[in-house]
Amino acid sequence: MSASPLLNLELPGIPKIKSGKVREVFDLGDSILFVASDRISAFDCVMPNGIPRKGEVLTRMSHFWFDQTESFQPNHRLAREDDPLPSRLVPFAAQLAGRSMIVKKSQPLAIECVVRGYLAGSGWNEYKKQQTVCGIPLPAGLVESSELPEPIFTPATKAETGHDENISFEQAMKIVGADIAEQARAASLRLYKFARDHARQRGIIIADTKFEFGLFDGKLILIDEVLTPDSSRFWPADLYVPGKSQPSYDKQFVRDYLLTLDWDKTPPAPALPPEVVAKTQAKYFEAYEKLTGKKL
C-alpha cells in the first residue's frame, strides 16, 4: 500500500470551482481540471480517512473507457492519460500524477443517466413492491440480482446532498427536453452494452452504472468519470448466483464494516481501520487490472 491518501488538495494560483465527495474541480480558464482524491463516502457521508490511490484507479479507469468508446461517443477529455501537463500545472505534478484529467467546459445535464442490466439496489426494492423499476414494467418471477431481459434506462435527479431520486423517462424529458433525453438514453444504453460485453470477457459483471452527459457546442458529450467502481456495480462473474446480493468490487467492505458499528449514518463518520482500508484498496485495484489488463 502506498503511503498516505490524498484527501484535500489546493493548487496555489489555480482557482478551485468546487469540492465534491471525491473530486476537486479547478478552473484553467478555457478548460477544467478534474482531480480525483482518495476520499471515500458511504451512506452519503465522507469518511475521515481515505483509500490510498483510489483516485488514481477512478481516473485511469475513466481514461481506459474513454479510449475504448470515443470512436462512437464523443467525450469531454482534452488530454489523454500520458499527455504532458500544461506548464502552469508542472509544479503540482507529484500531486496530480495519475489522478487528474483536463476536460472541456460543458453544460452538465440536470439528470443522472443510469442503466441497469441486473436487478439490485433500489431497483430490486421497487420490483418487490410492484414489479417495476422506475415505473418500467418487468416480467414476473425475477429474483434479487437477476439479469434483466434487456438493459433499461432509469434516469435520476441530481442531489447535491443525500440520495439521487429515481424518476420516469417522461420526467427526464420535462427536465432536459425530449430530444436531449432521447439522445442521452440511446447513448447510455449503447455505452452500457459495449462495456458489459467487454467486462464479461474479463470476468466482471457490470450490474448497473451511472453516466453523466453535458452539452458542448450544442452536442451531447460524455463527461465526468465513467464506468468506475464508484459509478457502477461490478460483480465477480465467477461468484455470481442470482437470488441474493452479490459480492462487489467497490465500497462493500466499507459499508459492511460500518453496519457493524453503533453509528447512526450521520456525520461525523468513524475512521476506517487499516484492514478495511487495505481490503477496499485491493478490490479497486483488482477491478482496474481485470478490466484494463494493466497493472497499477
Backbone torsions as a table, in degrees:
resi	resn	phi	psi	omega
1	MET	NA	140.0	178.2
2	SER	-72.0	174.0	-174.9
3	ALA	-62.9	-118.1	-171.3
4	SER	-92.5	147.3	178.8
5	PRO	-72.9	151.6	174.3
6	LEU	-85.2	111.1	-176.4
7	LEU	-104.0	-36.4	-179.7
8	ASN	-136.4	147.6	-176.2
9	LEU	-142.4	128.2	169.7
10	GLU	-123.1	138.3	176.7
11	LEU	-118.2	96.0	-175.8
12	PRO	-52.3	128.5	-179.2
13	GLY	91.2	-10.4	178.7
14	ILE	-113.2	112.6	-175.8
15	PRO	-66.1	134.9	176.8
16	LYS	-89.9	129.6	178.1
17	ILE	-82.0	-46.2	179.3
18	LYS	-165.7	163.0	172.7
19	SER	-117.6	117.0	175.6
20	GLY	-91.8	-166.0	178.5
21	LYS	-61.9	-35.9	-176.8
22	VAL	-123.1	-36.7	-166.8
23	ARG	-101.3	141.1	170.8
24	GLU	-102.6	133.4	-175.4
25	VAL	-121.4	123.7	-176.6
26	PHE	-118.8	150.5	-178.2
27	ASP	-97.0	117.0	177.2
28	LEU	-99.9	13.3	-179.6
29	GLY	92.8	-84.5	-179.4
30	ASP	-92.5	2.7	178.8
31	SER	-153.4	179.8	-177.5
32	ILE	-125.5	143.9	174.3
33	LEU	-106.6	120.4	172.7
34	PHE	-97.0	133.1	173.1
35	VAL	-128.5	121.2	179.8
36	ALA	-89.2	116.3	178.3
37	SER	-77.5	-178.7	176.2
38	ASP	-99.6	13.9	177.0
39	ARG	-64.0	151.0	175.1
40	ILE	-135.7	137.5	178.9
41	SER	-117.5	154.0	174.1
42	ALA	-150.7	140.7	-177.2
43	PHE	53.7	37.2	177.4
44	ASP	64.3	19.8	174.7
45	CYS	-120.3	137.0	175.6
46	VAL	-83.6	129.2	-179.7
47	MET	-72.0	149.5	-178.7
48	PRO	-68.4	-27.1	175.0
49	ASN	-117.6	154.6	-172.9
50	GLY	-109.7	-168.1	180.0
51	ILE	-113.1	108.9	-176.6
52	PRO	-53.4	133.1	177.4
53	ARG	70.6	6.6	177.5
54	LYS	-59.6	-42.4	179.5
55	GLY	-61.7	-32.6	177.2
56	GLU	-66.7	-42.5	177.8
57	VAL	-59.3	-47.5	-178.1
58	LEU	-60.6	-43.4	-176.6
59	THR	-71.6	-46.5	-178.9
60	ARG	-66.2	-34.9	178.3
61	MET	-69.2	-38.9	176.5
62	SER	-62.1	-43.5	176.3
63	HIS	-57.4	-43.6	179.8
64	PHE	-57.3	-48.6	-177.3
65	TRP	-70.0	-36.4	175.3
66	PHE	-60.8	-41.7	177.1
67	ASP	-59.1	-41.4	-176.0
68	GLN	-71.4	-30.1	-167.5
69	THR	-112.5	-6.9	-172.5
70	GLU	-66.8	-17.0	178.3
71	SER	-67.4	-25.6	179.6
72	PHE	-122.7	-8.3	178.7
73	GLN	-138.9	104.9	177.7
74	PRO	-59.4	145.4	-179.2
75	ASN	-132.6	-179.3	-172.2
76	HIS	-90.3	1.6	-172.2
77	ARG	-73.5	131.9	176.2
78	LEU	-104.2	-28.1	-179.8
79	ALA	-127.0	138.9	179.0
80	ARG	-81.2	174.0	-171.9
81	GLU	-56.4	-41.7	-173.9
82	ASP	-102.7	10.3	176.8
83	ASP	-67.6	146.3	177.8
84	PRO	-67.0	152.5	177.7
85	LEU	-72.9	148.3	170.0
86	PRO	-58.9	152.4	-172.2
87	SER	-56.2	-36.0	-177.1
88	ARG	-70.6	-16.5	178.6
89	LEU	-97.8	-10.0	-177.3
90	VAL	-56.8	-38.3	178.2
91	PRO	-59.8	-20.1	-177.8
92	PHE	-105.0	16.7	-171.7
93	ALA	-55.7	-39.1	-177.2
94	ALA	-64.4	-39.8	-179.7
95	GLN	-73.5	-30.5	-174.4
96	LEU	-89.1	-15.3	-171.8
97	ALA	-53.5	122.5	174.2
98	GLY	77.1	-9.7	-173.3
99	ARG	-124.2	8.5	-177.2
100	SER	-117.9	154.4	178.8
101	MET	-147.4	130.9	177.4
102	ILE	-96.4	126.9	-170.7
103	VAL	-135.0	163.9	177.7
104	LYS	-69.5	153.7	172.0
105	LYS	-85.1	103.5	179.8
106	SER	-114.0	171.2	176.6
107	GLN	-100.5	103.4	-175.8
108	PRO	-63.1	142.8	173.3
109	LEU	-67.3	149.7	-177.8
110	ALA	-86.6	22.3	175.3
111	ILE	-133.5	152.6	169.2
112	GLU	-89.5	139.6	-178.3
113	CYS	-107.7	96.0	-175.2
114	VAL	-99.5	135.4	172.4
115	VAL	-120.2	131.6	179.3
116	ARG	-116.9	127.1	174.5
117	GLY	-106.8	-13.0	-177.7
118	TYR	-138.0	160.8	-175.2
119	LEU	-93.7	104.8	-177.1
120	ALA	-151.7	166.0	174.0
121	GLY	59.8	-136.9	-178.2
122	SER	-64.6	-27.3	177.4
123	GLY	-64.2	-43.6	178.0
124	TRP	-64.6	-41.2	179.6
125	ASN	-60.9	-42.1	179.6
126	GLU	-69.6	-40.8	-179.4
127	TYR	-59.8	-41.0	-179.4
128	LYS	-59.9	-35.2	-177.3
129	LYS	-79.4	-43.9	-170.4
130	GLN	-142.1	15.1	175.6
131	GLN	59.6	31.3	174.8
132	THR	-134.0	163.3	167.6
133	VAL	-130.6	119.8	-174.4
134	CYS	51.7	38.3	177.7
135	GLY	81.7	-4.9	180.0
136	ILE	-85.2	119.9	-180.0
137	PRO	-65.9	139.2	178.5
138	LEU	-125.6	160.5	-178.8
139	PRO	-62.6	154.7	174.2
140	ALA	-70.5	160.9	169.9
141	GLY	86.3	3.3	176.7
142	LEU	-75.3	151.5	179.1
143	VAL	-118.9	171.2	177.9
144	GLU	-55.7	133.5	179.9
145	SER	74.0	9.2	174.3
146	SER	-60.0	144.4	169.9
147	GLU	-75.4	134.6	179.3
148	LEU	-76.0	153.5	179.3
149	PRO	-55.4	-39.3	176.1
150	GLU	-143.6	146.8	174.5
151	PRO	-59.2	146.8	-179.9
152	ILE	-122.7	147.5	179.1
153	PHE	-95.3	119.6	-175.4
154	THR	-130.0	88.6	-175.6
155	PRO	-67.1	164.5	178.8
156	ALA	-144.1	157.5	172.2
157	THR	-77.2	161.1	177.2
158	LYS	-97.0	124.2	178.5
159	ALA	-108.4	125.5	176.0
160	GLU	-66.8	-36.9	175.4
161	THR	-129.5	153.0	179.1
162	GLY	73.9	-160.2	-172.1
163	HIS	-89.8	146.0	168.3
164	ASP	-67.2	149.0	-179.5
165	GLU	-104.3	128.1	175.3
166	ASN	-64.1	138.2	178.2
167	ILE	-133.0	164.8	177.2
168	SER	-80.0	164.3	177.2
169	PHE	-63.1	-34.8	178.6
170	GLU	-62.2	-40.7	177.0
171	GLN	-66.4	-39.0	178.2
172	ALA	-60.8	-39.6	179.3
173	MET	-63.4	-36.9	178.5
174	LYS	-66.7	-33.8	-176.3
175	ILE	-76.8	-45.8	-173.1
176	VAL	-112.7	-4.5	-177.3
177	GLY	96.9	145.5	-173.9
178	ALA	-61.6	-43.9	-174.9
179	ASP	-64.9	-47.1	-179.9
180	ILE	-66.1	-39.9	178.8
181	ALA	-61.6	-41.7	178.2
182	GLU	-63.4	-44.0	179.6
183	GLN	-62.7	-43.3	-178.5
184	ALA	-65.3	-40.1	178.4
185	ARG	-63.5	-47.8	-178.5
186	ALA	-62.4	-42.9	-179.8
187	ALA	-65.8	-41.9	-179.0
188	SER	-62.3	-45.5	-178.6
189	LEU	-66.5	-38.3	179.7
190	ARG	-66.6	-44.9	178.8
191	LEU	-61.7	-45.2	-178.9
192	TYR	-60.3	-47.3	-177.3
193	LYS	-62.9	-40.2	177.5
194	PHE	-60.7	-49.7	-178.0
195	ALA	-67.0	-40.7	179.2
196	ARG	-57.2	-45.1	-177.1
197	ASP	-68.1	-40.0	177.7
198	HIS	-62.7	-47.3	-176.0
199	ALA	-65.0	-39.0	-180.0
200	ARG	-58.0	-38.7	-179.5
201	GLN	-68.2	-16.6	-178.3
202	ARG	-111.3	15.9	171.5
203	GLY	84.1	17.9	178.8
204	ILE	-125.5	134.4	172.6
205	ILE	-95.4	126.4	171.9
206	ILE	-95.1	100.4	-174.5
207	ALA	-70.9	-42.1	176.3
208	ASP	-160.4	164.8	179.8
209	THR	-156.5	162.2	-178.9
210	LYS	-122.3	123.6	175.9
211	PHE	-105.1	153.0	172.5
212	GLU	-119.8	136.2	176.0
213	PHE	-124.0	156.9	174.8
214	GLY	-140.1	169.6	175.9
215	LEU	-105.7	131.1	177.2
216	PHE	-136.1	120.9	-173.6
217	ASP	53.1	36.8	176.5
218	GLY	78.9	-0.3	-178.3
219	LYS	-111.1	150.7	-179.0
220	LEU	-79.1	125.7	175.8
221	ILE	-128.7	153.6	177.6
222	LEU	-80.3	130.4	-177.1
223	ILE	-130.2	178.1	174.7
224	ASP	68.9	-162.1	174.4
225	GLU	-79.8	160.5	-176.8
226	VAL	-142.8	130.3	173.6
227	LEU	52.9	49.7	176.3
228	THR	-106.5	170.1	175.7
229	PRO	-64.7	-18.4	177.6
230	ASP	-83.6	-26.2	-176.6
231	SER	-107.6	4.4	-173.2
232	SER	-143.3	163.5	170.2
233	ARG	-106.1	108.9	177.9
234	PHE	-103.2	127.3	177.5
235	TRP	-118.1	142.8	172.8
236	PRO	-69.1	122.4	-174.0
237	ALA	-64.0	-32.5	-175.9
238	ASP	-73.6	-13.1	178.9
239	LEU	-107.7	5.5	-173.3
240	TYR	-70.4	122.2	175.3
241	VAL	-137.6	108.9	178.9
242	PRO	-61.4	155.2	177.4
243	GLY	105.9	-0.6	177.6
244	LYS	-156.2	173.4	175.0
245	SER	-73.2	154.1	-173.4
246	GLN	-107.1	150.9	168.3
247	PRO	-61.6	154.6	-165.9
248	SER	-145.2	149.3	179.2
249	TYR	-91.7	60.9	-179.7
250	ASP	-152.5	-132.0	-174.3
251	LYS	-87.0	18.2	-172.4
252	GLN	-57.4	-42.8	-179.9
253	PHE	-61.9	-37.0	179.4
254	VAL	-66.2	-49.4	-179.8
255	ARG	-61.1	-46.1	-178.5
256	ASP	-59.6	-42.5	178.9
257	TYR	-63.5	-46.7	-176.9
258	LEU	-62.2	-32.9	-179.7
259	LEU	-68.9	-17.0	177.7
260	THR	-83.7	-8.6	-174.6
261	LEU	-95.2	159.5	171.9
262	ASP	-88.9	73.5	-177.8
263	TRP	-130.8	135.0	-171.5
264	ASP	-91.5	16.6	176.0
265	LYS	63.9	27.0	171.8
266	THR	-122.0	152.0	-179.8
267	PRO	-62.8	151.4	0.2
268	PRO	-79.7	143.5	179.1
269	ALA	-80.7	153.2	179.0
270	PRO	-76.4	154.2	175.8
271	ALA	-69.7	148.3	179.6
272	LEU	-90.0	135.4	178.8
273	PRO	-70.4	157.0	-175.2
274	PRO	-54.7	-36.7	-177.2
275	GLU	-69.5	-33.3	177.3
276	VAL	-70.1	-40.4	176.2
277	VAL	-60.5	-46.2	-177.0
278	ALA	-65.1	-43.4	-179.8
279	LYS	-66.1	-39.5	-179.8
280	THR	-66.9	-43.8	177.8
281	GLN	-59.7	-42.1	-179.2
282	ALA	-60.8	-36.9	179.5
283	LYS	-68.4	-42.9	176.8
284	TYR	-60.5	-45.0	179.7
285	PHE	-62.5	-43.5	-177.9
286	GLU	-63.0	-42.3	179.0
287	ALA	-61.3	-45.3	-179.9
288	TYR	-60.9	-47.9	-174.7
289	GLU	-68.8	-36.6	177.5
290	LYS	-66.5	-46.7	-174.2
291	LEU	-71.2	-38.2	-173.8
292	THR	-97.1	-19.5	-174.1
293	GLY	74.5	9.4	-179.3
294	LYS	-112.5	152.2	175.7
295	LYS	-95.1	147.1	174.8
296	LEU	-91.5	NA	NA
